[in-house]
Amino acid sequence: MDYKSHARRKTGGLGLPEKTRKEVASKSSGGMEIILSSLENTQDLQTTLNILAILNELLTVGGGCRTGVFVSKGGTALLLQLLVGSSKDPPANEELMLHIHSLLVKVGLKDRKLGVKARLNGALNVTLNLVKYNLQNHKLLLPCLQVLRVYSSNLVNAVSLGKSGTLEIMFEIIGPFSKKSTTLLKVALDTLASLLKSGMNARRAVDRGYLPTLLTIYQDWHRNDTRHRHVVIRKSILGCIKNLTNIKLGRKAFIDANGMRILYNTSTECLPVRTLDPLVNTSSLIMRKCFPKNRLPLPTIKSVFHHPLLHIPASGPVAKLYNQPPGVDDVVDESDENEATEVDTENDTEYDEDETGPKTQNDDIETDINKLRPIQMNTRPFDELRAYEYFFREFSENFEDDDFESPRSVIPPSSVNSELHRPIIIPTTPSSLGPQNRRPPQEDLLTPKPDESPLELDSISISKRPEGTSDPDLVCSLGRLVLDAGVNGGSVDGPQDEGGEQAVLEVPDTAALLPLHDPDLYLEMVKSTRSVPAYTEVGYPDYFGHVALNLREPILERVYGVQRTKIFQDIERLIHPSDILDKVVYDLDNQSCPVTDNGESLKFNSKFESGNLRKAIQVRKFEYDLILNSDINSNHYHQWFYFEVGNMRPGVRYRFNIINCEKSNSQFNYGMQVLMYSVQDAINGSPHWVRTGSDICYYKNHFSRSSIAAGGQKGKSYFTLTFTVTFQHKDDVCYFAYHYPYTYSMLKMHLQKLSALRTAQIYYRQDDLCETLGGNSCPLLTITAMPGSSSNDPISQFRSRPVVFLSARVHPGETNSSWVMKGTLEYLMSCSPQAQSLRESYIFKIIPMLNPDGVINGNHRCSLSGEDLNRQWQNPNAELHPTIYHAKSLLQYLRATGRTPLVFCDYHGHSRKKNVFMYGCSIKETVWQTNVNTSTCDLHEDLGYRTLPKLLSQMAPAFSLSSCSFVVERSKEATARVVVWREIGVQRSYTMESTLCGCDQGKYKGLQIGTSELEEMGAQFCLALLRLKRFTSPLELHNHNSHLLDMETDLIETRSIPNITSPTTYVLEEDEPAFLEEVDYSAESNDEIDPDLEHDLQDNHAPQTPILTQSSAAKTHLTEIEPDSF
């Protein structure tokens, strides 16, 4: 081959014919081997240059495919060998070096091991020396820098190059603004940024004072690049600063160099130009990272309230919490401000692809077949379970004395313990009518003065105003309503009649809209509710009630740049500290906290059932930082909030920041709004919880979360939920909540009202399952249809009905589960023919609230034992987890007597996903996600567990089958769903999750969910159970086995199952998988990916390949599951 001829043709611009290029670069042609062999064997410099020119042309035009052929044939090693060999006889030929480095730049895009090969061949210093001695020769310098950038992407190489003085050389190349050699400058900056990913190099750069130099260079380019033609260079400078601030020393140097103010000012000037967003976003990331870590302004992260436990397991969370050595500060972070840094993985993977191996299998999925098989024997002796016969009296009653024309119901007596009588206040804020009419300090309410007698609930009368009328002064009257009579001393703190003995509260009559709500009855229920703080107030929304809105509330569209704006406002606190008020206006840790009523501050309160707000700090005139209380006997689980606000100005934008949230993401980033209840609107005839708030976002903040609270993990931060509200009424009283509140007293009231709905055809019994740690009863309901008569056949049919076991509200913060349960209960007690048919088909055992204490005391996750009750089902303790212990005992009794429930369903709420969906249990679907080899007999399983979710997807508009999962994970083996499936033998054992946000499919697509949709879901669940009866055989209904008729095969689509990625679901020990929806941060936050979620997000984008053969898929009769649903 005439290489010189080809070289001349190239020089003349003619190039190789395309056909020749294809033939030479083809894998099968052998042309590439010939060229490389010729290059290796030639000793002639010109021939070498000609061959290199041909290779450059081939790889330039051919792209990645031809480069891949070159690499696969050993071209990389040959080039490095030629580079090192040529450097041994200085001076090196410039044209040769130019050709070699130009090829190495192209090869670096395909050969991920180029850096390692270069180090092993000794090529690093060759290229570095060429850079060092050719700083003015830009023609050769550019490809050498490009190769150096590729070398430095390997961490070991970066360290070696740093020791060899590469950093100093880079700072000789980069400099102030210049329109010349911008390409060269860009490559030098990218090389520097890559080198600074090494902590050793970053420390070296900081020690040499390069960080202030970079800030000065950035300012110069910012000032002079007025037409924004060099944004990429400015961003590269920021990339170097970003990597320097990954170490603590760099963050300190950044602060000392006034970097916060510099980047804040430059970013503010960039904000009006949308094309400069990359600069603003990177600057925001750097400033957030360098913002000094602050401790929460609390004396301790433990809950304000403490409930003593009779028995504290030595290894339990409470023992660890209260056995800390004296003087330990459990608020401060002990991680030394992340010396190792929290790497923001969203934008830091550019050079790390070669370091990451294949996606790992989810190691949370259970792989032990023995743990997936149901336990075949009873786990407790029947003698221990015999006591639970009391709760199943329907199986032994003969109904001989019953009047079948009269309603049948058994309800515990509604007695109120006299010891629980105490003054109860309906909380409102002070009015503006003068000091004499304002609400006294809270401590005065709790301890009546000697000359005053407390006005108890019995002395209040409720005067209901006719519908459509309202009193403009009524809210002010409410503001003066204090249930301390104050008849002596001349100061009256509440409205009275002429005798001064009775407070009158006028409210509109909405009984027609709220058939199950009665304010008088609610107050009666409150009397017998025991709380740890001994609440003496009642939340107005709970007292008066909530009527579901008739209008639809769409999911809020995320405003572009809102998170960035909020973060910049947070950064302003550091830059302009004199603008910050830092005024504590509410503090449960300091009940005597003086609050000056100058009309400039909002008034807060959370001292009522289910309330949660620990502290409120006014940071600006219309901005407040709010801190939530931990679950009692715990030091974390901050998410649920419910509090009262008053003394607001109408038409003013108030910003609220809840600064100690723990979850790493939230549906607040995806259109969910907080809930608000206005007392003024309620009195005017609109008693609604409404979705409200603008500029809502959820992001990591600068408040450090101590390792004590983070389960030993260091370097964690809290998250901020921020929202802005404009109030409509002057002197209003408004309530804010995480989700629609549903208190324990409300449940008791609803059960009382439901019992009144019974007819002669309904069997309704309410028992107290047990007493909780807090001294509250846990209701157990039995609902079915009365037998037609007391003769043998109707009684036999009555006793042979299969059992459906339902429970809800094991997690207090998941209030939506109570609204779903309310819908289920109302449907079961209704008079429709379908409801009667449903009652005739099943016996329902229902525990509507498994964690009354947590609900009452405003917990988010735990009971008073400080533990997640849904992690105690494997081995519940009768003293610490009484509701779980006795609920499981009921199920064990049913199994021991041959009445294993047909369906078990535990209602939950989900904070990270949309729609309503189910988690179930399947051996097959679990094993399919692992590499475990099993025989066909090991995977023998009835598919009946899929019928109910399939029915719900056809009937309930909010239900999404694609979001359902039937995989059993190790972290969930102690949950109700898994334990009831494995130990009790209930094939249809489910957790039904309802979104806190809204739906992205079906009839309610794009809408936030409300109480009417949640209650509808509860009713639709009942209808699905009625249809389930048609798809189960009479044999199964009688014997409670798990066999299906062919009708179920027809119901469920016959499709193959793709390779489902089911990520670990350990997030704050919650029953929810990692957040799978993507939010477009527009590089606003670059938040870290939660380590629990990282591989989850990666797996979601893995190619989905079928894992079943066609024949085996045909046998499964399972609906295809969308891979993103897990």
Disulfide bonds with the S-S distance in Angstrom:
none
